[in-house]
Amino acid sequence: MFAKLIKRISKPGPTVQTPSIMGLRLGASFEVDPLAIKLMLDELTIESCSPTQIIKAAGVIDLDGTWVYRFYTDDDAWLQVVAEGGNRDEHVVDVKLFHFYDTRDIASEQAWNQLLEREIGQSSYTLENKSYRRVWTAAGDYHNPVHMAEKTYEEGGDHSTTDQFTMLFERELSDARTESLFLSAEEKLEEGGYLSRCLVLSTGITLTPSQLTIHG
């Protein structure tokens, strides 16, 4: 009887399937073509970009037929991979490398509502005297933020879910390239039972397959 009980208790639980695509996963690394970054760095908001980045956390968002994967690195950056019509490598339609620019706490319900209803979905956004135009179109001048629920996994097995209300902007660089600005108003239920809210600003660039090398 005791042998059966011990066997039942020691049986390992199900393996958690963490987000993975294109060989990108927790603990993996990737390299960004340093020449590609160097050619545009003077025009970007970021001041530097590490050519080699190690993935420390991984998140996934299911948008009813579109999957958004995010791989957070040791360079205060995150690589976003968008797949449409399926979640395999052949379904990937866009890859962007973002760097965190700023995180701003939202202290009150009034400030939160103002952000969602009047600010985040404007037709343009200014950052460091640079003007970015909204990418996502709407019938009117204002676009309600797009809700995304991201489940994020960290090294060690911890995971959490964050509600994000998002908007994407971009501005033109030379040679038909663009710099993206991603705004995410984030809301998370903390262990203490209260909601924490903040606005996260990130700037990024689109990468081509030749500019990215993945070490799985």
C-alpha positions in Angstrom: 0.0 0.0 0.0 2.7 2.4 1.0 4.8 1.6 -2.1 1.7 2.4 -4.3 1.2 5.7 -2.4 4.8 6.7 -2.8 4.7 5.9 -6.5 1.6 8.0 -7.0 3.0 11.0 -5.2 6.4 10.9 -7.0 4.8 10.7 -10.5 6.0 13.7 -12.5 3.4 16.2 -13.6 2.7 17.1 -17.2 5.5 18.9 -19.1 4.7 22.6 -19.7 4.8 23.5 -23.3 6.5 26.9 -23.6 6.2 29.1 -26.7 8.5 28.1 -29.5 8.7 28.9 -33.3 11.6 29.1 -35.8 13.9 27.5 -33.3 13.3 30.4 -30.8 12.5 29.2 -27.3 13.5 29.7 -23.7 17.3 29.4 -23.2 18.0 29.7 -27.0 19.9 32.7 -28.5 19.9 34.6 -31.8 22.2 36.9 -33.6 21.2 40.1 -35.5 23.4 41.1 -38.4 25.5 43.9 -36.9 26.0 45.6 -40.3 22.2 45.9 -40.7 22.0 47.6 -37.3 25.0 49.8 -37.9 23.6 51.2 -41.2 20.5 52.5 -39.5 21.6 53.0 -35.8 22.1 56.8 -36.2 18.4 57.1 -37.2 17.0 54.9 -34.5 15.7 55.9 -31.1 17.9 53.2 -29.4 21.6 53.9 -28.9 22.9 50.4 -29.1 21.9 46.8 -30.0 23.7 43.7 -28.9 24.4 41.4 -31.9 23.9 38.3 -29.8 20.9 38.0 -27.5 19.8 35.2 -25.1 16.1 34.5 -24.5 15.2 34.8 -20.9 11.4 34.6 -21.2 8.9 33.7 -23.8 5.2 34.7 -24.4 2.4 33.9 -26.7 -0.9 35.5 -27.7 -3.7 33.7 -29.6 -5.7 36.1 -31.7 -8.1 33.7 -33.3 -6.0 32.5 -36.2 -3.1 34.8 -35.6 -0.3 33.9 -33.1 2.0 36.5 -31.7 5.2 35.1 -30.1 7.5 37.3 -28.0 10.9 36.3 -26.9 12.4 38.6 -24.1 16.2 38.8 -24.0 19.1 39.9 -21.9 19.5 43.1 -23.9 16.3 44.7 -22.6 14.7 43.7 -25.9 12.1 41.4 -27.3 11.8 39.7 -30.6 8.2 39.5 -31.9 7.2 36.8 -34.4 3.7 36.9 -36.0 2.2 33.8 -37.6 -1.0 33.8 -39.5 -3.3 30.9 -40.5 -1.2 28.5 -38.3 1.5 28.4 -35.7 4.3 26.7 -37.7 7.4 28.3 -39.2 5.9 28.4 -42.7 3.1 30.6 -41.3 5.4 33.4 -40.1 4.6 36.8 -41.8 6.5 39.3 -39.7 9.5 39.5 -37.4 10.4 42.6 -35.4 13.1 43.4 -32.8 11.9 45.8 -30.2 13.8 47.5 -27.3 12.1 48.8 -24.2 12.1 52.6 -24.2 10.1 53.4 -21.0 7.6 52.0 -18.5 5.2 54.6 -17.0 3.0 53.7 -13.9 -0.7 54.5 -14.2 -1.7 55.6 -10.7 -5.4 56.1 -11.0 -8.6 54.8 -12.6 -9.1 58.2 -14.2 -5.6 58.2 -15.8 -6.1 54.6 -17.0 -9.4 55.5 -18.7 -7.9 58.6 -20.2 -5.1 56.6 -21.7 -7.4 54.0 -23.3 -10.1 56.3 -24.5 -8.2 59.3 -25.7 -4.5 58.8 -25.9 -3.2 55.5 -27.0 -5.2 55.3 -30.2 -4.5 58.7 -31.7 -3.6 59.0 -35.3 0.0 60.0 -34.4 2.4 59.8 -31.5 5.4 61.9 -30.7 8.5 60.5 -28.9 11.8 62.5 -28.6 10.5 65.0 -31.1 9.9 62.2 -33.7 6.5 61.8 -35.1 5.1 58.3 -35.6 1.9 57.6 -37.5 -0.6 54.9 -36.5 -0.4 51.7 -38.5 -3.7 50.2 -37.7 -6.6 51.9 -39.5 -10.0 52.9 -38.1 -13.1 54.5 -39.5 -12.7 57.6 -37.3 -9.7 59.6 -36.1 -9.4 57.5 -33.0 -8.7 53.7 -32.9 -9.6 51.8 -29.8 -6.6 49.9 -28.5 -6.4 46.2 -29.5 -6.6 43.8 -26.6 -4.1 41.0 -26.3 -3.8 38.5 -23.4 -0.2 37.3 -23.3 0.8 34.2 -21.3 4.5 34.6 -20.5 6.9 31.9 -19.3 10.1 32.5 -17.5 13.2 30.4 -16.7 12.5 28.3 -13.7 8.9 27.5 -14.6 7.1 30.7 -13.5 4.4 31.9 -15.8 1.9 34.8 -15.7 -0.9 36.3 -17.9 -1.0 40.0 -18.7 -3.9 41.9 -20.3 -2.5 44.4 -22.8 -4.3 47.2 -24.7 -2.0 48.0 -27.6 -1.3 50.2 -30.6 1.3 50.2 -33.3 2.9 53.3 -34.9 5.8 53.8 -37.3 7.9 56.5 -38.9 9.9 56.4 -42.1 13.7 56.2 -42.2 15.9 56.4 -45.2 15.9 53.7 -47.9 12.2 52.9 -47.4 12.9 51.5 -43.9 10.7 52.2 -40.9 11.1 52.4 -37.1 8.1 51.0 -35.2 6.7 52.3 -31.9 4.6 49.9 -29.9 2.4 51.1 -27.0 1.0 48.7 -24.5 -1.2 49.7 -21.6 -0.8 46.7 -19.4 -3.0 45.4 -16.5 -2.0 42.5 -14.3 -3.6 40.9 -11.2 -0.9 40.7 -8.6 -0.6 38.1 -5.9 -1.9 40.6 -3.3 -5.2 40.8 -5.1 -4.7 44.3 -6.6 -4.4 45.4 -10.2 -1.1 46.9 -11.4 -1.2 49.1 -14.4 1.4 50.7 -16.6 2.1 52.0 -20.1 5.1 50.3 -21.8 6.8 52.0 -24.8 9.0 50.1 -27.1 10.7 51.0 -30.4 11.7 48.4 -33.0 12.7 47.5 -36.5 11.6 44.8 -39.0 14.1 42.0 -39.7 14.4 39.9 -42.8 15.5 36.2 -42.7 19.0 37.1 -43.8 19.4 39.5 -40.8 18.6 36.9 -38.2 20.5 33.8 -37.2 18.9 31.5 -34.6 20.8 29.2 -32.3 18.2 26.8 -30.9 
